[in-house]
Amino acid sequence: MPAPDESVFAPRAKSAPVVRKAKVPVYQTLHFRQTVIPIMLTSGVLSLVLAGIRFSLPDDSFFAAVPTIVAIVLVIMGIMLLGFGIINMLMVKQMLEDAKKA
């Protein structure tokens, strides 16, 4: 194979820099927010149900062996997940209304 021509190694003229549009993070997109809403709501309800099972079933149940602190953490996490899910729903609603106006 012959050696490449010397023009291959010569310095090239500088071209204008490519201007790229700023990329929006995935977690800020409308599609992601709409996907996360049912996940947050379902996880919140399940956390509250699991915490409630610990106190409502008899003492010989498997769930009765769960420490009280775990049940308290599940209640706190369930309330937080439900709250974040509701806040996210309101934000998506506002984003959809803004998109209609534009």
Long-range contacts (C-beta under 8 A, 24 or more apart in sequence): 30-92, 30-95, 30-96, 30-99, 33-88, 33-91, 33-92, 33-95, 34-92, 36-85, 36-88, 37-85, 37-88, 37-89, 37-92, 40-81, 40-82, 40-84, 40-85, 40-88, 41-81, 41-82, 41-85, 43-78, 43-81, 44-77, 44-78, 44-79, 44-80, 44-81, 44-82, 44-83, 44-85, 45-78, 45-82, 46-78, 47-74, 47-75, 47-77, 47-78, 47-81, 48-74, 48-75, 48-78, 48-79, 48-82, 50-74, 51-75, 51-78
